[in-house]
Amino acid sequence: MQQWIFLSIAIVSEVAATSALKACEGFTRLWPSVIVLVGYGTALFFLSLTLKTIPVGVVYAIWSGVGIALIALVAWVFFGQSLDAPAIVGLLLIVAGVVVLNVFSTSVPHA
């Protein structure tokens, strides 16, 4: 169970860091830049802890898939980015892939 908490922290940290990239304006603004650096550092640290018990391919698929979906949601809610029907279908397919991987794959350790 702990590996899933670590992976969740890695995902949330990466989403926070990526969300702050726009505000840091090429690392010219201090606090958004700090959020980016701390967020990515935290994400990679917890991702490395996750890799002790879950295979790298599985971890990366979940991390990137969930991260993509969350970043698209953040961009829509906070930055006013519009998502057309193909974008929404694509995001749903990514989320479906993560669900299939977690529910049906024997590569994923279950608690």
VEXDO-539210 format. One record per atom (N, C-alpha, C, O): x, y, z; chain; atom name; residue in one letter. Coordinates in nm, 2 decimals, decimal comma. Layout:
+--------+--------+--------+--------+-------+--------+
!   east !  north !     up ! chaine ! atome ! residu !
+--------+--------+--------+--------+-------+--------+
!      X !      Y !      Z !      A !    CA !      A !
...
+--------+--------+--------+--------+-------+--------+
# end
This chain:
+--------+--------+--------+--------+-------+--------+
!   east !  north !     up ! chaine ! atome ! residu !
+--------+--------+--------+--------+-------+--------+
!   0,08 !  -0,12 !   0,00 !      A !     N !      M !
!   0,00 !   0,00 !   0,00 !      A !    CA !      M !
!   0,09 !   0,13 !   0,00 !      A !     C !      M !
!   0,05 !   0,23 !  -0,06 !      A !     O !      M !
!   0,20 !   0,12 !   0,07 !      A !     N !      Q !
!   0,29 !   0,24 !   0,08 !      A !    CA !      Q !
!   0,34 !   0,28 !  -0,06 !      A !     C !      Q !
!   0,35 !   0,40 !  -0,08 !      A !     O !      Q !
!   0,36 !   0,19 !  -0,15 !      A !     N !      Q !
!   0,41 !   0,23 !  -0,28 !      A !    CA !      Q !
!   0,31 !   0,31 !  -0,36 !      A !     C !      Q !
!   0,35 !   0,39 !  -0,44 !      A !     O !      Q !
!   0,18 !   0,28 !  -0,33 !      A !     N !      W !
!   0,08 !   0,36 !  -0,40 !      A !    CA !      W !
!   0,07 !   0,50 !  -0,34 !      A !     C !      W !
!   0,03 !   0,60 !  -0,42 !      A !     O !      W !
!   0,09 !   0,52 !  -0,22 !      A !     N !      I !
!   0,09 !   0,65 !  -0,16 !      A !    CA !      I !
!   0,21 !   0,73 !  -0,21 !      A !     C !      I !
!   0,20 !   0,84 !  -0,25 !      A !     O !      I !
!   0,33 !   0,66 !  -0,22 !      A !     N !      F !
!   0,45 !   0,73 !  -0,28 !      A !    CA !      F !
!   0,42 !   0,77 !  -0,43 !      A !     C !      F !
!   0,45 !   0,88 !  -0,47 !      A !     O !      F !
!   0,35 !   0,68 !  -0,50 !      A !     N !      L !
!   0,32 !   0,71 !  -0,64 !      A !    CA !      L !
!   0,22 !   0,83 !  -0,65 !      A !     C !      L !
!   0,23 !   0,92 !  -0,74 !      A !     O !      L !
!   0,13 !   0,83 !  -0,56 !      A !     N !      S !
!   0,03 !   0,94 !  -0,56 !      A !    CA !      S !
!   0,10 !   1,08 !  -0,53 !      A !     C !      S !
!   0,07 !   1,18 !  -0,59 !      A !     O !      S !
!   0,19 !   1,07 !  -0,43 !      A !     N !      I !
!   0,26 !   1,20 !  -0,40 !      A !    CA !      I !
!   0,35 !   1,24 !  -0,52 !      A !     C !      I !
!   0,35 !   1,36 !  -0,55 !      A !     O !      I !
!   0,41 !   1,15 !  -0,59 !      A !     N !      A !
!   0,49 !   1,18 !  -0,70 !      A !    CA !      A !
!   0,40 !   1,24 !  -0,81 !      A !     C !      A !
!   0,44 !   1,34 !  -0,87 !      A !     O !      A !
!   0,28 !   1,19 !  -0,83 !      A !     N !      I !
!   0,19 !   1,24 !  -0,94 !      A !    CA !      I !
!   0,15 !   1,38 !  -0,90 !      A !     C !      I !
!   0,15 !   1,48 !  -0,98 !      A !     O !      I !
!   0,10 !   1,40 !  -0,78 !      A !     N !      V !
!   0,05 !   1,53 !  -0,73 !      A !    CA !      V !
!   0,16 !   1,64 !  -0,74 !      A !     C !      V !
!   0,14 !   1,75 !  -0,78 !      A !     O !      V !
!   0,28 !   1,60 !  -0,70 !      A !     N !      S !
!   0,40 !   1,69 !  -0,70 !      A !    CA !      S !
!   0,43 !   1,73 !  -0,84 !      A !     C !      S !
!   0,46 !   1,85 !  -0,87 !      A !     O !      S !
!   0,43 !   1,64 !  -0,93 !      A !     N !      E !
!   0,46 !   1,66 !  -1,07 !      A !    CA !      E !
!   0,35 !   1,75 !  -1,13 !      A !     C !      E !
!   0,39 !   1,84 !  -1,21 !      A !     O !      E !
!   0,23 !   1,73 !  -1,10 !      A !     N !      V !
!   0,12 !   1,82 !  -1,15 !      A !    CA !      V !
!   0,13 !   1,96 !  -1,10 !      A !     C !      V !
!   0,11 !   2,05 !  -1,17 !      A !     O !      V !
!   0,17 !   1,97 !  -0,97 !      A !     N !      A !
!   0,19 !   2,11 !  -0,92 !      A !    CA !      A !
!   0,30 !   2,18 !  -0,98 !      A !     C !      A !
!   0,29 !   2,30 !  -1,02 !      A !     O !      A !
!   0,41 !   2,11 !  -1,00 !      A !     N !      A !
!   0,53 !   2,17 !  -1,07 !      A !    CA !      A !
!   0,50 !   2,21 !  -1,21 !      A !     C !      A !
!   0,53 !   2,32 !  -1,25 !      A !     O !      A !
!   0,44 !   2,12 !  -1,29 !      A !     N !      T !
!   0,40 !   2,15 !  -1,42 !      A !    CA !      T !
!   0,31 !   2,27 !  -1,43 !      A !     C !      T !
!   0,32 !   2,35 !  -1,52 !      A !     O !      T !
!   0,21 !   2,27 !  -1,34 !      A !     N !      S !
!   0,11 !   2,38 !  -1,34 !      A !    CA !      S !
!   0,18 !   2,52 !  -1,31 !      A !     C !      S !
!   0,14 !   2,62 !  -1,36 !      A !     O !      S !
!   0,29 !   2,51 !  -1,23 !      A !     N !      A !
!   0,36 !   2,64 !  -1,20 !      A !    CA !      A !
!   0,46 !   2,68 !  -1,31 !      A !     C !      A !
!   0,51 !   2,80 !  -1,30 !      A !     O !      A !
!   0,49 !   2,60 !  -1,41 !      A !     N !      L !
!   0,58 !   2,63 !  -1,51 !      A !    CA !      L !
!   0,54 !   2,76 !  -1,59 !      A !     C !      L !
!   0,62 !   2,84 !  -1,62 !      A !     O !      L !
!   0,41 !   2,77 !  -1,61 !      A !     N !      K !
!   0,36 !   2,89 !  -1,69 !      A !    CA !      K !
!   0,38 !   3,02 !  -1,61 !      A !     C !      K !
!   0,43 !   3,12 !  -1,66 !      A !     O !      K !
!   0,36 !   3,01 !  -1,48 !      A !     N !      A !
!   0,37 !   3,13 !  -1,39 !      A !    CA !      A !
!   0,52 !   3,16 !  -1,36 !      A !     C !      A !
!   0,54 !   3,28 !  -1,33 !      A !     O !      A !
!   0,61 !   3,07 !  -1,38 !      A !     N !      C !
!   0,75 !   3,11 !  -1,35 !      A !    CA !      C !
!   0,82 !   3,19 !  -1,46 !      A !     C !      C !
!   0,93 !   3,24 !  -1,44 !      A !     O !      C !
!   0,75 !   3,19 !  -1,57 !      A !     N !      E !
!   0,80 !   3,28 !  -1,68 !      A !    CA !      E !
!   0,95 !   3,26 !  -1,71 !      A !     C !      E !
!   1,03 !   3,35 !  -1,70 !      A !     O !      E !
!   0,99 !   3,13 !  -1,74 !      A !     N !      G !
!   1,13 !   3,10 !  -1,78 !      A !    CA !      G !
!   1,22 !   3,12 !  -1,66 !      A !     C !      G !
!   1,34 !   3,15 !  -1,67 !      A !     O !      G !
!   1,17 !   3,08 !  -1,54 !      A !     N !      F !
!   1,25 !   3,09 !  -1,42 !      A !    CA !      F !
!   1,29 !   3,23 !  -1,38 !      A !     C !      F !
!   1,40 !   3,25 !  -1,32 !      A !     O !      F !
!   1,21 !   3,33 !  -1,42 !      A !     N !      T !
!   1,24 !   3,47 !  -1,39 !      A !    CA !      T !
!   1,16 !   3,52 !  -1,27 !      A !     C !      T !
!   1,19 !   3,63 !  -1,21 !      A !     O !      T !
!   1,06 !   3,44 !  -1,22 !      A !     N !      R !
!   0,98 !   3,47 !  -1,10 !      A !    CA !      R !
!   1,02 !   3,37 !  -0,99 !      A !     C !      R !
!   1,01 !   3,25 !  -1,02 !      A !     O !      R !
!   1,05 !   3,43 !  -0,88 !      A !     N !      L !
!   1,11 !   3,34 !  -0,77 !      A !    CA !      L !
!   1,01 !   3,23 !  -0,72 !      A !     C !      L !
!   1,05 !   3,12 !  -0,73 !      A !     O !      L !
!   0,90 !   3,27 !  -0,67 !      A !     N !      W !
!   0,81 !   3,17 !  -0,60 !      A !    CA !      W !
!   0,76 !   3,06 !  -0,69 !      A !     C !      W !
!   0,76 !   2,95 !  -0,66 !      A !     O !      W !
!   0,71 !   3,10 !  -0,81 !      A !     N !      P !
!   0,67 !   2,99 !  -0,90 !      A !    CA !      P !
!   0,78 !   2,90 !  -0,94 !      A !     C !      P !
!   0,77 !   2,78 !  -0,96 !      A !     O !      P !
!   0,90 !   2,96 !  -0,95 !      A !     N !      S !
!   1,02 !   2,88 !  -0,99 !      A !    CA !      S !
!   1,06 !   2,78 !  -0,87 !      A !     C !      S !
!   1,09 !   2,67 !  -0,90 !      A !     O !      S !
!   1,04 !   2,83 !  -0,75 !      A !     N !      V !
!   1,07 !   2,74 !  -0,63 !      A !    CA !      V !
!   0,97 !   2,63 !  -0,64 !      A !     C !      V !
!   1,00 !   2,51 !  -0,61 !      A !     O !      V !
!   0,84 !   2,66 !  -0,67 !      A !     N !      I !
!   0,74 !   2,55 !  -0,67 !      A !    CA !      I !
!   0,77 !   2,45 !  -0,78 !      A !     C !      I !
!   0,76 !   2,33 !  -0,76 !      A !     O !      I !
!   0,82 !   2,50 !  -0,89 !      A !     N !      V !
!   0,86 !   2,40 !  -1,00 !      A !    CA !      V !
!   0,98 !   2,31 !  -0,96 !      A !     C !      V !
!   0,97 !   2,19 !  -0,97 !      A !     O !      V !
!   1,08 !   2,37 !  -0,90 !      A !     N !      L !
!   1,20 !   2,29 !  -0,86 !      A !    CA !      L !
!   1,17 !   2,20 !  -0,75 !      A !     C !      L !
!   1,20 !   2,08 !  -0,75 !      A !     O !      L !
!   1,10 !   2,24 !  -0,64 !      A !     N !      V !
!   1,06 !   2,16 !  -0,53 !      A !    CA !      V !
!   0,96 !   2,05 !  -0,58 !      A !     C !      V !
!   0,97 !   1,94 !  -0,54 !      A !     O !      V !
!   0,87 !   2,09 !  -0,66 !      A !     N !      G !
!   0,77 !   1,99 !  -0,71 !      A !    CA !      G !
!   0,83 !   1,88 !  -0,79 !      A !     C !      G !
!   0,80 !   1,76 !  -0,76 !      A !     O !      G !
!   0,92 !   1,91 !  -0,88 !      A !     N !      Y !
!   0,98 !   1,81 !  -0,96 !      A !    CA !      Y !
!   1,08 !   1,73 !  -0,88 !      A !     C !      Y !
!   1,09 !   1,61 !  -0,90 !      A !     O !      Y !
!   1,15 !   1,79 !  -0,79 !      A !     N !      G !
!   1,24 !   1,72 !  -0,70 !      A !    CA !      G !
!   1,16 !   1,62 !  -0,61 !      A !     C !      G !
!   1,20 !   1,50 !  -0,60 !      A !     O !      G !
!   1,05 !   1,66 !  -0,56 !      A !     N !      T !
!   0,97 !   1,58 !  -0,48 !      A !    CA !      T !
!   0,91 !   1,46 !  -0,56 !      A !     C !      T !
!   0,91 !   1,35 !  -0,52 !      A !     O !      T !
!   0,86 !   1,50 !  -0,68 !      A !     N !      A !
!   0,81 !   1,39 !  -0,77 !      A !    CA !      A !
!   0,91 !   1,29 !  -0,80 !      A !     C !      A !
!   0,88 !   1,17 !  -0,79 !      A !     O !      A !
!   1,03 !   1,32 !  -0,84 !      A !     N !      L !
!   1,13 !   1,23 !  -0,87 !      A !    CA !      L !
!   1,18 !   1,14 !  -0,75 !      A !     C !      L !
!   1,20 !   1,02 !  -0,76 !      A !     O !      L !
!   1,18 !   1,21 !  -0,63 !      A !     N !      F !
!   1,22 !   1,13 !  -0,51 !      A !    CA !      F !
!   1,12 !   1,02 !  -0,48 !      A !     C !      F !
!   1,15 !   0,91 !  -0,46 !      A !     O !      F !
!   0,99 !   1,06 !  -0,48 !      A !     N !      F !
!   0,89 !   0,96 !  -0,45 !      A !    CA !      F !
!   0,87 !   0,86 !  -0,56 !      A !     C !      F !
!   0,83 !   0,75 !  -0,54 !      A !     O !      F !
!   0,89 !   0,90 !  -0,69 !      A !     N !      L !
!   0,89 !   0,81 !  -0,80 !      A !    CA !      L !
!   1,00 !   0,70 !  -0,78 !      A !     C !      L !
!   0,98 !   0,58 !  -0,81 !      A !     O !      L !
!   1,12 !   0,74 !  -0,74 !      A !     N !      S !
!   1,22 !   0,65 !  -0,71 !      A !    CA !      S !
!   1,19 !   0,55 !  -0,60 !      A !     C !      S !
!   1,23 !   0,43 !  -0,61 !      A !     O !      S !
!   1,12 !   0,60 !  -0,50 !      A !     N !      L !
!   1,08 !   0,50 !  -0,39 !      A !    CA !      L !
!   0,98 !   0,40 !  -0,44 !      A !     C !      L !
!   0,98 !   0,29 !  -0,40 !      A !     O !      L !
!   0,89 !   0,45 !  -0,53 !      A !     N !      T !
!   0,79 !   0,36 !  -0,59 !      A !    CA !      T !
!   0,86 !   0,25 !  -0,67 !      A !     C !      T !
!   0,81 !   0,13 !  -0,67 !      A !     O !      T !
!   0,97 !   0,28 !  -0,74 !      A !     N !      L !
!   1,03 !   0,18 !  -0,82 !      A !    CA !      L !
!   1,10 !   0,07 !  -0,75 !      A !     C !      L !
!   1,15 !  -0,03 !  -0,81 !      A !     O !      L !
!   1,11 !   0,08 !  -0,61 !      A !     N !      K !
!   1,16 !  -0,03 !  -0,54 !      A !    CA !      K !
!   1,07 !  -0,15 !  -0,54 !      A !     C !      K !
!   1,12 !  -0,26 !  -0,52 !      A !     O !      K !
!   0,94 !  -0,13 !  -0,56 !      A !     N !      T !
!   0,84 !  -0,24 !  -0,55 !      A !    CA !      T !
!   0,76 !  -0,26 !  -0,67 !      A !     C !      T !
!   0,69 !  -0,37 !  -0,69 !      A !     O !      T !
!   0,75 !  -0,16 !  -0,76 !      A !     N !      I !
!   0,67 !  -0,17 !  -0,88 !      A !    CA !      I !
!   0,76 !  -0,16 !  -1,00 !      A !     C !      I !
!   0,84 !  -0,07 !  -1,00 !      A !     O !      I !
!   0,74 !  -0,24 !  -1,11 !      A !     N !      P !
!   0,82 !  -0,23 !  -1,23 !      A !    CA !      P !
!   0,81 !  -0,09 !  -1,29 !      A !     C !      P !
!   0,71 !  -0,03 !  -1,29 !      A !     O !      P !
!   0,93 !  -0,05 !  -1,35 !      A !     N !      V !
!   0,94 !   0,09 !  -1,40 !      A !    CA !      V !
!   0,84 !   0,11 !  -1,51 !      A !     C !      V !
!   0,78 !   0,22 !  -1,52 !      A !     O !      V !
!   0,81 !   0,02 !  -1,60 !      A !     N !      G !
!   0,71 !   0,04 !  -1,71 !      A !    CA !      G !
!   0,57 !   0,06 !  -1,65 !      A !     C !      G !
!   0,50 !   0,15 !  -1,71 !      A !     O !      G !
!   0,54 !  -0,01 !  -1,55 !      A !     N !      V !
!   0,40 !   0,01 !  -1,49 !      A !    CA !      V !
!   0,40 !   0,14 !  -1,42 !      A !     C !      V !
!   0,30 !   0,22 !  -1,43 !      A !     O !      V !
!   0,50 !   0,18 !  -1,34 !      A !     N !      V !
!   0,50 !   0,30 !  -1,27 !      A !    CA !      V !
!   0,50 !   0,42 !  -1,36 !      A !     C !      V !
!   0,42 !   0,51 !  -1,34 !      A !     O !      V !
!   0,58 !   0,42 !  -1,47 !      A !     N !      Y !
!   0,58 !   0,53 !  -1,56 !      A !    CA !      Y !
!   0,45 !   0,54 !  -1,64 !      A !     C !      Y !
!   0,40 !   0,65 !  -1,66 !      A !     O !      Y !
!   0,39 !   0,43 !  -1,67 !      A !     N !      A !
!   0,26 !   0,44 !  -1,74 !      A !    CA !      A !
!   0,15 !   0,50 !  -1,65 !      A !     C !      A !
!   0,07 !   0,59 !  -1,70 !      A !     O !      A !
!   0,15 !   0,46 !  -1,53 !      A !     N !      I !
!   0,05 !   0,52 !  -1,44 !      A !    CA !      I !
!   0,08 !   0,67 !  -1,41 !      A !     C !      I !
!  -0,01 !   0,75 !  -1,41 !      A !     O !      I !
!   0,21 !   0,70 !  -1,38 !      A !     N !      W !
!   0,25 !   0,83 !  -1,35 !      A !    CA !      W !
!   0,22 !   0,93 !  -1,46 !      A !     C !      W !
!   0,16 !   1,03 !  -1,44 !      A !     O !      W !
!   0,26 !   0,89 !  -1,58 !      A !     N !      S !
!   0,24 !   0,98 !  -1,69 !      A !    CA !      S !
!   0,09 !   0,99 !  -1,73 !      A !     C !      S !
!   0,05 !   1,10 !  -1,77 !      A !     O !      S !
!   0,02 !   0,88 !  -1,73 !      A !     N !      G !
!  -0,12 !   0,88 !  -1,77 !      A !    CA !      G !
!  -0,20 !   0,96 !  -1,68 !      A !     C !      G !
!  -0,28 !   1,04 !  -1,73 !      A !     O !      G !
!  -0,19 !   0,94 !  -1,55 !      A !     N !      V !
!  -0,27 !   1,02 !  -1,45 !      A !    CA !      V !
!  -0,22 !   1,16 !  -1,46 !      A !     C !      V !
!  -0,31 !   1,25 !  -1,45 !      A !     O !      V !
!  -0,09 !   1,18 !  -1,47 !      A !     N !      G !
!  -0,04 !   1,32 !  -1,48 !      A !    CA !      G !
!  -0,10 !   1,40 !  -1,60 !      A !     C !      G !
!  -0,13 !   1,51 !  -1,58 !      A !     O !      G !
!  -0,10 !   1,33 !  -1,71 !      A !     N !      I !
!  -0,16 !   1,40 !  -1,83 !      A !    CA !      I !
!  -0,30 !   1,44 !  -1,81 !      A !     C !      I !
!  -0,34 !   1,55 !  -1,84 !      A !     O !      I !
!  -0,38 !   1,34 !  -1,76 !      A !     N !      A !
!  -0,52 !   1,37 !  -1,73 !      A !    CA !      A !
!  -0,54 !   1,49 !  -1,63 !      A !     C !      A !
!  -0,62 !   1,58 !  -1,65 !      A !     O !      A !
!  -0,46 !   1,49 !  -1,52 !      A !     N !      L !
!  -0,47 !   1,59 !  -1,42 !      A !    CA !      L !
!  -0,42 !   1,73 !  -1,48 !      A !     C !      L !
!  -0,49 !   1,83 !  -1,45 !      A !     O !      L !
!  -0,32 !   1,73 !  -1,55 !      A !     N !      I !
!  -0,27 !   1,85 !  -1,61 !      A !    CA !      I !
!  -0,37 !   1,91 !  -1,71 !      A !     C !      I !
!  -0,40 !   2,03 !  -1,71 !      A !     O !      I !
!  -0,44 !   1,83 !  -1,79 !      A !     N !      A !
!  -0,54 !   1,88 !  -1,88 !      A !    CA !      A !
!  -0,66 !   1,93 !  -1,80 !      A !     C !      A !
!  -0,71 !   2,04 !  -1,83 !      A !     O !      A !
!  -0,69 !   1,87 !  -1,68 !      A !     N !      L !
!  -0,80 !   1,92 !  -1,60 !      A !    CA !      L !
!  -0,76 !   2,06 !  -1,54 !      A !     C !      L !
!  -0,84 !   2,15 !  -1,53 !      A !     O !      L !
!  -0,64 !   2,07 !  -1,49 !      A !     N !      V !
!  -0,59 !   2,19 !  -1,43 !      A !    CA !      V !
!  -0,58 !   2,30 !  -1,53 !      A !     C !      V !
!  -0,63 !   2,41 !  -1,51 !      A !     O !      V !
!  -0,54 !   2,27 !  -1,65 !      A !     N !      A !
!  -0,53 !   2,37 !  -1,76 !      A !    CA !      A !
!  -0,67 !   2,42 !  -1,80 !      A !     C !      A !
!  -0,69 !   2,54 !  -1,83 !      A !     O !      A !
!  -0,77 !   2,33 !  -1,80 !      A !     N !      W !
!  -0,91 !   2,36 !  -1,83 !      A !    CA !      W !
!  -0,97 !   2,45 !  -1,72 !      A !     C !      W !
!  -1,03 !   2,55 !  -1,74 !      A !     O !      W !
!  -0,95 !   2,41 !  -1,59 !      A !     N !      V !
!  -1,01 !   2,48 !  -1,48 !      A !    CA !      V !
!  -0,94 !   2,61 !  -1,45 !      A !     C !      V !
!  -1,01 !   2,71 !  -1,43 !      A !     O !      V !
!  -0,81 !   2,61 !  -1,44 !      A !     N !      F !
!  -0,74 !   2,73 !  -1,39 !      A !    CA !      F !
!  -0,69 !   2,82 !  -1,50 !      A !     C !      F !
!  -0,67 !   2,94 !  -1,48 !      A !     O !      F !
!  -0,66 !   2,77 !  -1,62 !      A !     N !      F !
!  -0,60 !   2,85 !  -1,73 !      A !    CA !      F !
!  -0,70 !   2,87 !  -1,85 !      A !     C !      F !
!  -0,66 !   2,93 !  -1,94 !      A !     O !      F !
!  -0,82 !   2,82 !  -1,83 !      A !     N !      G !
!  -0,92 !   2,84 !  -1,94 !      A !    CA !      G !
!  -0,89 !   2,77 !  -2,07 !      A !     C !      G !
!  -0,95 !   2,81 !  -2,17 !      A !     O !      G !
!  -0,81 !   2,67 !  -2,07 !      A !     N !      Q !
!  -0,78 !   2,59 !  -2,19 !      A !    CA !      Q !
!  -0,90 !   2,51 !  -2,23 !      A !     C !      Q !
!  -0,96 !   2,44 !  -2,15 !      A !     O !      Q !
!  -0,94 !   2,52 !  -2,35 !      A !     N !      S !
!  -1,06 !   2,45 !  -2,40 !      A !    CA !      S !
!  -1,02 !   2,31 !  -2,44 !      A !     C !      S !
!  -0,91 !   2,29 !  -2,49 !      A !     O !      S !
!  -1,10 !   2,21 !  -2,42 !      A !     N !      L !
!  -1,08 !   2,08 !  -2,46 !      A !    CA !      L !
!  -1,20 !   2,04 !  -2,56 !      A !     C !      L !
!  -1,31 !   2,04 !  -2,52 !      A !     O !      L !
!  -1,16 !   2,01 !  -2,68 !      A !     N !      D !
!  -1,26 !   1,96 !  -2,78 !      A !    CA !      D !
!  -1,29 !   1,81 !  -2,76 !      A !     C !      D !
!  -1,23 !   1,75 !  -2,68 !      A !     O !      D !
!  -1,39 !   1,76 !  -2,84 !      A !     N !      A !
!  -1,43 !   1,62 !  -2,82 !      A !    CA !      A !
!  -1,31 !   1,53 !  -2,84 !      A !     C !      A !
!  -1,30 !   1,43 !  -2,77 !      A !     O !      A !
!  -1,23 !   1,54 !  -2,95 !      A !     N !      P !
!  -1,12 !   1,45 !  -2,96 !      A !    CA !      P !
!  -1,02 !   1,45 !  -2,85 !      A !     C !      P !
!  -0,97 !   1,35 !  -2,81 !      A !     O !      P !
!  -1,00 !   1,57 !  -2,79 !      A !     N !      A !
!  -0,91 !   1,58 !  -2,67 !      A !    CA !      A !
!  -0,97 !   1,50 !  -2,55 !      A !     C !      A !
!  -0,90 !   1,43 !  -2,48 !      A !     O !      A !
!  -1,09 !   1,52 !  -2,53 !      A !     N !      I !
!  -1,16 !   1,45 !  -2,42 !      A !    CA !      I !
!  -1,16 !   1,30 !  -2,44 !      A !     C !      I !
!  -1,13 !   1,22 !  -2,35 !      A !     O !      I !
!  -1,19 !   1,25 !  -2,56 !      A !     N !      V !
!  -1,18 !   1,11 !  -2,60 !      A !    CA !      V !
!  -1,04 !   1,06 !  -2,57 !      A !     C !      V !
!  -1,02 !   0,95 !  -2,51 !      A !     O !      V !
!  -0,94 !   1,13 !  -2,62 !      A !     N !      G !
!  -0,80 !   1,09 !  -2,60 !      A !    CA !      G !
!  -0,77 !   1,08 !  -2,45 !      A !     C !      G !
!  -0,70 !   0,98 !  -2,41 !      A !     O !      G !
!  -0,81 !   1,17 !  -2,37 !      A !     N !      L !
!  -0,78 !   1,17 !  -2,23 !      A !    CA !      L !
!  -0,85 !   1,05 !  -2,16 !      A !     C !      L !
!  -0,80 !   0,99 !  -2,07 !      A !     O !      L !
!  -0,98 !   1,03 !  -2,20 !      A !     N !      L !
!  -1,05 !   0,91 !  -2,15 !      A !    CA !      L !
!  -0,98 !   0,78 !  -2,18 !      A !     C !      L !
!  -0,98 !   0,69 !  -2,10 !      A !     O !      L !
!  -0,92 !   0,77 !  -2,30 !      A !     N !      L !
!  -0,85 !   0,65 !  -2,34 !      A !    CA !      L !
!  -0,73 !   0,63 !  -2,26 !      A !     C !      L !
!  -0,69 !   0,52 !  -2,22 !      A !     O !      L !
!  -0,66 !   0,74 !  -2,22 !      A !     N !      I !
!  -0,54 !   0,73 !  -2,14 !      A !    CA !      I !
!  -0,58 !   0,68 !  -2,00 !      A !     C !      I !
!  -0,52 !   0,59 !  -1,94 !      A !     O !      I !
!  -0,69 !   0,74 !  -1,94 !      A !     N !      V !
!  -0,74 !   0,70 !  -1,81 !      A !    CA !      V !
!  -0,78 !   0,55 !  -1,82 !      A !     C !      V !
!  -0,76 !   0,48 !  -1,73 !      A !     O !      V !
!  -0,85 !   0,51 !  -1,93 !      A !     N !      A !
!  -0,89 !   0,37 !  -1,94 !      A !    CA !      A !
!  -0,77 !   0,28 !  -1,94 !      A !     C !      A !
!  -0,78 !   0,17 !  -1,89 !      A !     O !      A !
!  -0,66 !   0,32 !  -2,01 !      A !     N !      G !
!  -0,54 !   0,24 !  -2,01 !      A !    CA !      G !
!  -0,48 !   0,22 !  -1,87 !      A !     C !      G !
!  -0,44 !   0,11 !  -1,84 !      A !     O !      G !
!  -0,48 !   0,33 !  -1,79 !      A !     N !      V !
!  -0,43 !   0,32 !  -1,66 !      A !    CA !      V !
!  -0,52 !   0,22 !  -1,58 !      A !     C !      V !
!  -0,47 !   0,14 !  -1,50 !      A !     O !      V !
!  -0,65 !   0,23 !  -1,59 !      A !     N !      V !
!  -0,74 !   0,14 !  -1,52 !      A !    CA !      V !
!  -0,72 !   0,00 !  -1,56 !      A !     C !      V !
!  -0,71 !  -0,09 !  -1,48 !      A !     O !      V !
!  -0,71 !  -0,03 !  -1,69 !      A !     N !      V !
!  -0,69 !  -0,17 !  -1,74 !      A !    CA !      V !
!  -0,56 !  -0,22 !  -1,68 !      A !     C !      V !
!  -0,55 !  -0,33 !  -1,64 !      A !     O !      V !
!  -0,46 !  -0,14 !  -1,68 !      A !     N !      L !
!  -0,33 !  -0,18 !  -1,63 !      A !    CA !      L !
!  -0,34 !  -0,22 !  -1,48 !      A !     C !      L !
!  -0,28 !  -0,32 !  -1,44 !      A !     O !      L !
!  -0,41 !  -0,14 !  -1,41 !      A !     N !      N !
!  -0,42 !  -0,16 !  -1,26 !      A !    CA !      N !
!  -0,51 !  -0,28 !  -1,23 !      A !     C !      N !
!  -0,48 !  -0,35 !  -1,13 !      A !     O !      N !
!  -0,62 !  -0,29 !  -1,30 !      A !     N !      V !
!  -0,72 !  -0,39 !  -1,27 !      A !    CA !      V !
!  -0,68 !  -0,53 !  -1,32 !      A !     C !      V !
!  -0,71 !  -0,63 !  -1,26 !      A !     O !      V !
!  -0,63 !  -0,53 !  -1,44 !      A !     N !      F !
!  -0,62 !  -0,66 !  -1,51 !      A !    CA !      F !
!  -0,48 !  -0,71 !  -1,53 !      A !     C !      F !
!  -0,46 !  -0,83 !  -1,56 !      A !     O !      F !
!  -0,38 !  -0,63 !  -1,51 !      A !     N !      S !
!  -0,24 !  -0,67 !  -1,54 !      A !    CA !      S !
!  -0,18 !  -0,75 !  -1,42 !      A !     C !      S !
!  -0,20 !  -0,70 !  -1,30 !      A !     O !      S !
!  -0,11 !  -0,85 !  -1,45 !      A !     N !      T !
!  -0,04 !  -0,93 !  -1,34 !      A !    CA !      T !
!   0,09 !  -0,86 !  -1,31 !      A !     C !      T !
!   0,16 !  -0,90 !  -1,22 !      A !     O !      T !
!   0,13 !  -0,76 !  -1,39 !      A !     N !      S !
!   0,26 !  -0,69 !  -1,37 !      A !    CA !      S !
!   0,25 !  -0,59 !  -1,25 !      A !     C !      S !
!   0,35 !  -0,55 !  -1,20 !      A !     O !      S !
!   0,13 !  -0,56 !  -1,21 !      A !     N !      V !
!   0,10 !  -0,46 !  -1,11 !      A !    CA !      V !
!   0,08 !  -0,53 !  -0,97 !      A !     C !      V !
!  -0,01 !  -0,62 !  -0,96 !      A !     O !      V !
!   0,17 !  -0,51 !  -0,88 !      A !     N !      P !
!   0,15 !  -0,57 !  -0,75 !      A !    CA !      P !
!   0,03 !  -0,52 !  -0,68 !      A !     C !      P !
!   0,01 !  -0,40 !  -0,67 !      A !     O !      P !
!  -0,05 !  -0,61 !  -0,63 !      A !     N !      H !
!  -0,17 !  -0,56 !  -0,55 !      A !    CA !      H !
!  -0,15 !  -0,59 !  -0,41 !      A !     C !      H !
!  -0,09 !  -0,69 !  -0,37 !      A !     O !      H !
!  -0,21 !  -0,50 !  -0,33 !      A !     N !      A !
!  -0,19 !  -0,51 !  -0,18 !      A !    CA !      A !
!  -0,27 !  -0,63 !  -0,12 !      A !     C !      A !
!  -0,26 !  -0,65 !   0,00 !      A !     O !      A !
+--------+--------+--------+--------+-------+--------+
# end
